[in-house]
Amino acid sequence: MIEQRLNLPVYAIIPHSLEQVKLDKQNRKEVTIPKILAVEHPKEMAI
């Protein structure tokens, strides 16, 4: 879609992370320092 509409080449794709979705939900509930995917799950494919 990016290549077609913007006429720009795509060189990489970042996979969707279910772990990030979980962290986002936790971060919304907690008032403390937000959790970061790279710190919590460094071997996640999106990292």
Backbone as ProteinMPNN parsed JSONL, in Angstrom:
{"seq_chain_A": "MIEQRLNLPVYAIIPHSLEQVKLDKQNRKEVTIPKILAVEHPKEMAI", "coords_chain_A": {"N_chain_A": [[0.822, -1.182, 0.0], [1.941, 1.267, 0.795], [3.985, 1.511, -1.077], [2.487, 1.685, -3.443], [0.714, 3.92, -3.103], [2.326, 6.09, -2.248], [4.463, 5.905, -3.828], [6.95, 4.993, -2.951], [9.741, 2.965, -2.116], [9.652, 0.02, -0.039], [11.741, -1.057, 2.413], [11.962, -2.581, 4.684], [10.062, -4.498, 7.045], [8.333, -4.254, 10.042], [7.449, -6.61, 12.365], [4.219, -7.237, 13.849], [3.705, -7.032, 17.319], [2.532, -9.025, 19.814], [3.266, -9.004, 22.432], [3.884, -6.333, 22.819], [1.365, -5.215, 22.685], [0.259, -6.251, 25.023], [1.939, -5.004, 26.917], [1.273, -2.334, 26.441], [-1.369, -2.273, 27.384], [-0.913, -2.799, 30.107], [0.631, -0.557, 30.736], [-1.243, 1.48, 30.498], [-2.847, 1.02, 32.69], [-1.189, 1.248, 34.905], [0.446, 3.719, 36.913], [3.064, 4.135, 37.184], [6.493, 4.117, 35.951], [6.523, 3.648, 32.453], [6.572, 0.447, 30.839], [8.939, -0.903, 28.583], [9.166, -2.474, 25.46], [11.658, -3.423, 24.389], [13.193, -3.649, 26.67], [11.729, -5.31, 28.399], [11.182, -7.593, 26.821], [13.58, -8.508, 25.166], [14.218, -10.305, 23.101], [12.129, -10.354, 21.365], [10.578, -10.49, 18.173], [9.93, -8.054, 16.951], [11.778, -6.332, 17.929]], "CA_chain_A": [[0.0, 0.0, 0.0], [2.849, 2.419, 0.83], [4.65, 1.605, -2.377], [1.521, 2.091, -4.476], [0.139, 5.25, -2.891], [3.341, 7.127, -2.087], [5.518, 5.651, -4.801], [8.198, 4.856, -2.205], [10.07, 1.56, -1.874], [9.665, -0.454, 1.337], [12.962, -1.839, 2.598], [11.844, -3.469, 5.841], [8.756, -4.599, 7.677], [8.434, -4.559, 11.47], [6.328, -7.474, 12.699], [3.315, -6.859, 14.939], [4.092, -7.706, 18.549], [1.483, -9.235, 20.809], [3.837, -8.605, 23.725], [3.741, -4.883, 22.901], [-0.053, -4.962, 22.98], [0.101, -6.533, 26.443], [2.611, -3.948, 27.668], [0.463, -1.122, 26.289], [-2.499, -2.391, 28.306], [-0.37, -2.641, 31.458], [1.068, 0.832, 30.892], [-2.432, 2.318, 30.68], [-3.401, 0.766, 34.02], [-0.23, 1.619, 35.953], [0.865, 5.126, 36.91], [4.525, 4.133, 37.327], [7.282, 4.249, 34.717], [6.036, 2.711, 31.425], [7.437, -0.67, 30.456], [9.383, -0.81, 27.192], [9.289, -3.804, 24.861], [13.066, -3.813, 24.254], [13.71, -3.982, 27.999], [10.954, -6.424, 28.951], [11.264, -8.766, 25.933], [14.615, -8.147, 24.192], [14.315, -11.247, 21.988], [10.912, -10.241, 20.572], [10.873, -10.288, 16.758], [9.785, -6.63, 16.594], [12.992, -5.65, 18.373]], "C_chain_A": [[0.878, 1.262, 0.0], [3.516, 2.616, -0.524], [3.706, 2.125, -3.454], [1.073, 3.533, -4.308], [1.168, 6.364, -2.832], [4.486, 6.999, -3.084], [6.898, 5.622, -4.13], [8.488, 3.381, -1.986], [10.046, 1.233, -0.375], [10.864, -1.38, 1.48], [12.877, -2.819, 3.76], [10.42, -3.438, 6.368], [8.985, -4.965, 9.136], [7.214, -5.399, 11.849], [5.496, -6.922, 13.861], [3.689, -7.67, 16.169], [2.92, -7.811, 19.512], [1.972, -8.852, 22.203], [3.726, -7.092, 23.907], [2.31, -4.496, 23.239], [-0.306, -5.179, 24.474], [0.738, -5.442, 27.297], [1.829, -2.641, 27.598], [-0.717, -1.136, 27.256], [-2.047, -2.203, 29.751], [0.005, -1.183, 31.719], [-0.108, 1.774, 31.101], [-2.994, 2.198, 32.09], [-2.497, 1.304, 35.127], [0.208, 3.076, 35.793], [2.392, 5.235, 36.975], [5.21, 4.319, 35.975], [6.806, 3.221, 33.691], [7.058, 1.624, 31.115], [7.705, -0.587, 28.964], [9.647, -2.209, 26.652], [10.737, -4.273, 24.806], [13.687, -4.219, 25.588], [13.031, -5.235, 28.542], [11.105, -7.711, 28.144], [12.295, -8.501, 24.822], [14.736, -9.093, 22.997], [13.072, -11.264, 21.113], [11.281, -9.911, 19.12], [10.797, -8.817, 16.333], [11.01, -5.823, 17.01], [14.122, -5.988, 17.433]], "O_chain_A": [[0.585, 2.218, -0.718], [3.599, 3.729, -1.042], [4.109, 2.932, -4.291], [1.055, 4.291, -5.278], [0.913, 7.468, -3.313], [5.357, 7.864, -3.171], [7.875, 6.149, -4.661], [7.57, 2.614, -1.697], [10.382, 2.079, 0.454], [10.987, -2.367, 0.755], [13.639, -3.785, 3.814], [9.679, -2.478, 6.16], [9.747, -5.884, 9.434], [6.077, -4.958, 11.678], [6.013, -6.231, 14.738], [3.96, -8.866, 16.068], [2.385, -6.8, 19.967], [1.185, -8.428, 23.05], [3.501, -6.616, 25.019], [2.077, -3.553, 23.996], [-0.999, -4.387, 25.113], [0.151, -5.003, 28.286], [1.735, -1.92, 28.592], [-1.026, -0.118, 27.875], [-2.717, -1.526, 30.53], [-0.269, -0.644, 32.792], [0.02, 2.77, 31.814], [-3.551, 3.156, 32.626], [-2.98, 1.761, 36.163], [0.321, 3.588, 34.679], [2.94, 6.328, 36.834], [4.562, 4.642, 34.98], [6.693, 2.04, 34.019], [8.265, 1.867, 31.13], [6.821, -0.247, 28.178], [10.281, -3.029, 27.317], [11.016, -5.423, 25.147], [14.603, -5.04, 25.625], [13.695, -6.119, 29.083], [11.15, -8.8, 28.717], [11.92, -8.295, 23.667], [15.305, -8.711, 21.975], [12.964, -12.096, 20.212], [12.203, -9.132, 18.878], [11.533, -8.393, 15.443], [11.241, -4.734, 16.484], [15.243, -5.516, 17.621]]}, "name": "protein", "num_of_chains": 1, "seq": "MIEQRLNLPVYAIIPHSLEQVKLDKQNRKEVTIPKILAVEHPKEMAI"}
